[in-house]
Amino acid sequence: MNELYAPLEDHARGGNEVLYLTWQDFFERAKLYFQWVKANPIIVEKPQSGRLVRYQVPRAMTLTGLRAYTGDVLHCEHLAPGVQLAVDLMNEWNLTLGLAEVLNPMLIARTMGLPDKIDVIQPGAKDPEVQVEVMPWKR
């Protein structure tokens, strides 16, 4: 049995032991997921100038991936600070790669709950007018 997953496998079999006593314990485990994401980029192959070019693309961090490393404990109240910290770091990673257009910015925006431009400005709606108040200049 892989020792990395041993506590999760025991828990999945119905073991009653608590996986993490503190949010710090949870976050230490979450850091293993972050390290895995950084160490395992996606390998992409594309034809270029008549030959196949291979290059690496960083992976997006996902809640599903985090659960695979930590177990399904993201809902546990006593772990909330660690879960929030992990999610914030994942969002920062994904947003940074989305803004650099390494990852698809639209997909990243959706996963973070950010609206599409289409959601913000409805078809047929006028752009909001900017109102400027000119104040007299005094010396």
C-alpha positions as a Python dict, from the first residue, in 0.01 Angstrom:
ca = {
    (1, 'M'): (0, 0, 0),
    (2, 'N'): (131, 345, -89),
    (3, 'E'): (212, 521, 240),
    (4, 'L'): (111, 858, 93),
    (5, 'Y'): (-251, 740, 70),
    (6, 'A'): (-256, 503, 370),
    (7, 'P'): (-449, 737, 605),
    (8, 'L'): (-699, 816, 331),
    (9, 'E'): (-752, 450, 241),
    (10, 'D'): (-814, 361, 607),
    (11, 'H'): (-1060, 649, 637),
    (12, 'A'): (-1236, 542, 315),
    (13, 'R'): (-1284, 190, 456),
    (14, 'G'): (-1488, 338, 737),
    (15, 'G'): (-1212, 408, 983),
    (16, 'N'): (-1333, 646, 1252),
    (17, 'E'): (-1004, 818, 1319),
    (18, 'V'): (-991, 1187, 1246),
    (19, 'L'): (-755, 1255, 958),
    (20, 'Y'): (-643, 1596, 1083),
    (21, 'L'): (-654, 1726, 1438),
    (22, 'T'): (-576, 2084, 1338),
    (23, 'W'): (-607, 2299, 1031),
    (24, 'Q'): (-227, 2319, 1028),
    (25, 'D'): (-212, 1937, 988),
    (26, 'F'): (-455, 1965, 697),
    (27, 'F'): (-252, 2242, 536),
    (28, 'E'): (71, 2041, 561),
    (29, 'R'): (-105, 1768, 361),
    (30, 'A'): (-242, 2025, 112),
    (31, 'K'): (114, 2144, 49),
    (32, 'L'): (193, 1795, -84),
    (33, 'Y'): (-74, 1851, -349),
    (34, 'F'): (74, 2191, -439),
    (35, 'Q'): (418, 2031, -474),
    (36, 'W'): (274, 1755, -693),
    (37, 'V'): (105, 2008, -923),
    (38, 'K'): (429, 2201, -968),
    (39, 'A'): (635, 1885, -1022),
    (40, 'N'): (393, 1730, -1276),
    (41, 'P'): (317, 1973, -1558),
    (42, 'I'): (106, 1862, -1852),
    (43, 'I'): (311, 1757, -2155),
    (44, 'V'): (172, 1902, -2478),
    (45, 'E'): (276, 1795, -2827),
    (46, 'K'): (207, 2024, -3124),
    (47, 'P'): (333, 2024, -3481),
    (48, 'Q'): (554, 2319, -3559),
    (49, 'S'): (755, 2379, -3876),
    (50, 'G'): (706, 2021, -3991),
    (51, 'R'): (811, 1855, -3667),
    (52, 'L'): (646, 1759, -3339),
    (53, 'V'): (739, 1988, -3051),
    (54, 'R'): (687, 1881, -2690),
    (55, 'Y'): (657, 2137, -2413),
    (56, 'Q'): (533, 2158, -2058),
    (57, 'V'): (229, 2352, -1938),
    (58, 'P'): (164, 2404, -1567),
    (59, 'R'): (-143, 2229, -1428),
    (60, 'A'): (-438, 2414, -1283),
    (61, 'M'): (-504, 2340, -918),
    (62, 'T'): (-849, 2196, -853),
    (63, 'L'): (-1066, 2109, -555),
    (64, 'T'): (-1090, 1754, -690),
    (65, 'G'): (-711, 1727, -685),
    (66, 'L'): (-698, 1874, -335),
    (67, 'R'): (-955, 1618, -217),
    (68, 'A'): (-749, 1337, -373),
    (69, 'Y'): (-456, 1437, -151),
    (70, 'T'): (-641, 1538, 165),
    (71, 'G'): (-957, 1327, 167),
    (72, 'D'): (-1312, 1461, 156),
    (73, 'V'): (-1272, 1685, 459),
    (74, 'L'): (-1311, 2031, 305),
    (75, 'H'): (-1643, 2072, 488),
    (76, 'C'): (-1501, 2015, 840),
    (77, 'E'): (-1541, 2332, 1049),
    (78, 'H'): (-1224, 2285, 1254),
    (79, 'L'): (-1022, 2278, 930),
    (80, 'A'): (-1183, 2593, 782),
    (81, 'P'): (-878, 2822, 818),
    (82, 'G'): (-652, 2569, 644),
    (83, 'V'): (-908, 2498, 372),
    (84, 'Q'): (-953, 2871, 308),
    (85, 'L'): (-578, 2923, 290),
    (86, 'A'): (-541, 2630, 47),
    (87, 'V'): (-827, 2754, -173),
    (88, 'D'): (-687, 3109, -172),
    (89, 'L'): (-344, 2980, -282),
    (90, 'M'): (-503, 2763, -552),
    (91, 'N'): (-702, 3062, -681),
    (92, 'E'): (-388, 3277, -685),
    (93, 'W'): (-196, 3010, -880),
    (94, 'N'): (-478, 2961, -1130),
    (95, 'L'): (-548, 3334, -1170),
    (96, 'T'): (-180, 3412, -1228),
    (97, 'L'): (-155, 3143, -1496),
    (98, 'G'): (-487, 3256, -1647),
    (99, 'L'): (-376, 3619, -1666),
    (100, 'A'): (-54, 3510, -1834),
    (101, 'E'): (-274, 3308, -2074),
    (102, 'V'): (-88, 2991, -1981),
    (103, 'L'): (-425, 2850, -1873),
    (104, 'N'): (-754, 2941, -2039),
    (105, 'P'): (-853, 3269, -1868),
    (106, 'M'): (-1227, 3212, -1926),
    (107, 'L'): (-1221, 2870, -1759),
    (108, 'I'): (-1022, 3005, -1466),
    (109, 'A'): (-1265, 3297, -1426),
    (110, 'R'): (-1559, 3058, -1421),
    (111, 'T'): (-1403, 2824, -1166),
    (112, 'M'): (-1337, 3126, -943),
    (113, 'G'): (-1695, 3249, -982),
    (114, 'L'): (-1594, 3562, -1174),
    (115, 'P'): (-1851, 3681, -1429),
    (116, 'D'): (-1795, 3674, -1802),
    (117, 'K'): (-1821, 4010, -1978),
    (118, 'I'): (-2145, 3879, -2131),
    (119, 'D'): (-2282, 3833, -1779),
    (120, 'V'): (-2193, 4190, -1684),
    (121, 'I'): (-2330, 4374, -1987),
    (122, 'Q'): (-2659, 4227, -2106),
    (123, 'P'): (-2736, 4229, -2480),
    (124, 'G'): (-2914, 4549, -2577),
    (125, 'A'): (-2811, 4727, -2259),
    (126, 'K'): (-2625, 5054, -2294),
    (127, 'D'): (-2287, 5096, -2136),
    (128, 'P'): (-2322, 5282, -1808),
    (129, 'E'): (-2260, 5652, -1850),
    (130, 'V'): (-1982, 5807, -1655),
    (131, 'Q'): (-2085, 6120, -1474),
    (132, 'V'): (-1816, 6375, -1414),
    (133, 'E'): (-1869, 6674, -1194),
    (134, 'V'): (-1647, 6967, -1290),
    (135, 'M'): (-1545, 7174, -994),
    (136, 'P'): (-1414, 7528, -1035),
    (137, 'W'): (-1045, 7556, -972),
    (138, 'K'): (-946, 7782, -689),
    (139, 'R'): (-606, 7929, -616),
}
